[in-house]
Amino acid sequence: MLKYYSYLWEIRRFLKNSYDTKVLDNLEEFPLNTDKLDEEYYKMVAHSISFIDMTLKNPTVTRYYIQRKTPFFVNGERYFEITLQLAGRYATKFNRITVYTKENISTRYSVQIAYENAEINLWGVKNKVKVVTNWKVSIDPRCLNLLSKIL
Protein backbone atom coordinates (compact mmCIF):
# COMPACT_ATOMS: atom_id res chain seq x y z
CA MET A 1 0.00 0.00 0.00
CA LEU A 2 2.88 2.34 0.78
CA LYS A 3 4.02 2.02 -2.81
CA TYR A 4 0.68 3.40 -4.06
CA TYR A 5 0.22 6.14 -1.47
CA SER A 6 1.53 8.85 -3.79
CA TYR A 7 -0.80 7.75 -6.58
CA LEU A 8 -3.80 7.81 -4.24
CA TRP A 9 -2.81 11.29 -3.10
CA GLU A 10 -2.59 12.42 -6.76
CA ILE A 11 -6.03 10.94 -7.55
CA ARG A 12 -7.54 12.76 -4.59
CA ARG A 13 -5.95 16.06 -5.63
CA PHE A 14 -7.07 15.68 -9.26
CA LEU A 15 -10.69 14.90 -8.36
CA LYS A 16 -10.81 17.79 -5.89
CA ASN A 17 -9.36 20.33 -8.33
CA SER A 18 -11.13 19.16 -11.50
CA TYR A 19 -14.53 17.96 -10.29
CA ASP A 20 -14.79 19.38 -6.78
CA THR A 21 -15.30 15.84 -5.47
CA LYS A 22 -13.91 14.79 -2.11
CA VAL A 23 -12.59 11.23 -1.97
CA LEU A 24 -10.11 9.45 0.29
CA ASP A 25 -10.68 11.87 3.17
CA ASN A 26 -8.87 9.64 5.65
CA LEU A 27 -5.73 9.12 3.55
CA GLU A 28 -3.55 10.88 6.14
CA GLU A 29 -4.63 8.36 8.78
CA PHE A 30 -2.81 5.57 6.94
CA PRO A 31 0.37 4.72 8.88
CA LEU A 32 3.41 5.52 6.75
CA ASN A 33 5.78 3.95 9.31
CA THR A 34 8.41 6.63 8.81
CA ASP A 35 11.18 7.20 11.28
CA LYS A 36 10.49 10.03 13.74
CA LEU A 37 13.82 11.69 12.87
CA ASP A 38 12.99 11.59 9.15
CA GLU A 39 9.56 13.02 9.88
CA GLU A 40 11.07 15.90 11.87
CA TYR A 41 13.63 16.57 9.12
CA TYR A 42 10.98 16.57 6.38
CA LYS A 43 8.79 18.96 8.39
CA MET A 44 11.70 21.42 8.60
CA VAL A 45 12.37 21.08 4.86
CA ALA A 46 8.68 21.64 4.04
CA HIS A 47 8.65 24.68 6.30
CA SER A 48 11.72 26.12 4.56
CA ILE A 49 10.17 25.47 1.11
CA SER A 50 7.14 27.55 2.07
CA PHE A 51 9.37 30.57 2.83
CA ILE A 52 11.60 30.41 -0.27
CA ASP A 53 11.21 33.10 -2.94
CA MET A 54 9.79 31.00 -5.80
CA THR A 55 10.16 33.60 -8.55
CA LEU A 56 11.27 31.88 -11.72
CA LYS A 57 14.98 32.08 -12.28
CA ASN A 58 16.91 30.86 -15.29
CA PRO A 59 18.10 27.27 -14.90
CA THR A 60 21.83 26.63 -14.97
CA VAL A 61 23.46 25.18 -18.08
CA THR A 62 24.46 22.07 -16.13
CA ARG A 63 22.45 18.97 -17.04
CA TYR A 64 21.44 16.38 -14.47
CA TYR A 65 19.89 12.95 -14.58
CA ILE A 66 17.46 12.10 -11.82
CA GLN A 67 18.82 9.15 -9.85
CA ARG A 68 16.06 8.91 -7.29
CA LYS A 69 12.80 10.73 -6.62
CA THR A 70 11.19 10.10 -3.25
CA PRO A 71 7.86 11.66 -2.29
CA PHE A 72 7.22 12.69 1.29
CA PHE A 73 4.08 14.11 2.84
CA VAL A 74 3.78 16.89 5.40
CA ASN A 75 0.43 18.31 6.55
CA GLY A 76 -1.47 16.89 3.57
CA GLU A 77 0.97 18.31 1.01
CA ARG A 78 3.30 16.28 -1.19
CA TYR A 79 6.95 17.20 -1.60
CA PHE A 80 9.79 15.45 -3.39
CA GLU A 81 13.35 14.68 -2.39
CA ILE A 82 15.32 14.33 -5.62
CA THR A 83 18.87 13.05 -6.02
CA LEU A 84 20.53 14.46 -9.15
CA GLN A 85 23.55 13.05 -10.99
CA LEU A 86 25.64 15.14 -13.36
CA ALA A 87 24.84 14.10 -16.94
CA GLY A 88 27.68 12.90 -19.11
CA ARG A 89 29.93 11.98 -16.21
CA TYR A 90 30.77 8.73 -14.53
CA ALA A 91 28.31 8.23 -11.68
CA THR A 92 29.95 8.60 -8.30
CA LYS A 93 28.66 9.66 -4.94
CA PHE A 94 30.80 12.79 -5.15
CA ASN A 95 28.98 14.43 -8.08
CA ARG A 96 25.42 14.05 -6.82
CA ILE A 97 23.25 16.68 -5.20
CA THR A 98 19.97 16.40 -3.33
CA VAL A 99 17.24 18.97 -3.93
CA TYR A 100 13.71 19.40 -2.63
CA THR A 101 10.64 20.58 -4.49
CA LYS A 102 6.86 20.62 -4.52
CA GLU A 103 6.75 19.99 -8.27
CA ASN A 104 6.66 16.55 -9.83
CA ILE A 105 9.74 16.68 -12.06
CA SER A 106 9.98 14.28 -14.99
CA THR A 107 12.48 11.46 -14.53
CA ARG A 108 12.73 10.33 -18.14
CA TYR A 109 15.01 13.09 -19.44
CA SER A 110 17.98 15.09 -18.33
CA VAL A 111 16.99 18.35 -16.67
CA GLN A 112 18.43 21.75 -15.92
CA ILE A 113 17.46 23.31 -12.61
CA ALA A 114 17.59 26.59 -10.75
CA TYR A 115 17.61 26.38 -6.97
CA GLU A 116 17.83 28.49 -3.86
CA ASN A 117 19.60 27.55 -0.66
CA ALA A 118 17.46 27.42 2.45
CA GLU A 119 18.63 26.99 6.02
CA ILE A 120 17.18 24.56 8.49
CA ASN A 121 18.14 24.14 12.11
CA LEU A 122 18.50 20.41 12.65
CA TRP A 123 19.29 19.41 16.25
CA GLY A 124 20.99 22.72 16.91
CA VAL A 125 23.12 22.61 13.77
CA LYS A 126 22.39 24.89 10.83
CA ASN A 127 22.23 23.01 7.53
CA LYS A 128 21.58 24.20 4.01
CA VAL A 129 19.14 22.46 1.70
CA LYS A 130 18.60 23.20 -1.97
CA VAL A 131 15.04 24.06 -3.04
CA VAL A 132 14.19 23.92 -6.76
CA THR A 133 12.68 27.16 -8.03
CA ASN A 134 12.63 26.35 -11.75
CA TRP A 135 13.44 23.41 -14.02
CA LYS A 136 13.28 22.40 -17.65
CA VAL A 137 13.92 19.32 -19.75
CA SER A 138 17.28 19.52 -21.49
CA ILE A 139 18.20 16.78 -23.93
CA ASP A 140 21.90 16.49 -24.62
CA PRO A 141 22.77 17.75 -28.14
CA ARG A 142 25.01 14.70 -28.65
CA CYS A 143 21.95 12.46 -28.24
CA LEU A 144 20.04 14.51 -30.78
CA ASN A 145 22.96 14.29 -33.23
CA LEU A 146 23.06 10.50 -32.82
CA LEU A 147 19.33 10.32 -33.44
CA SER A 148 19.67 12.42 -36.60
CA LYS A 149 22.36 10.05 -37.89
CA ILE A 150 20.03 7.10 -37.32
CA LEU A 151 17.15 8.81 -39.10
Helices and strands as residue ranges (DSSP letters): G 2-4, H 5-19, G 27-29, H 36-50, E 64-74, E 77-86, G 93-95, E 96-101, E 111-122, E 125-137, H 141-150
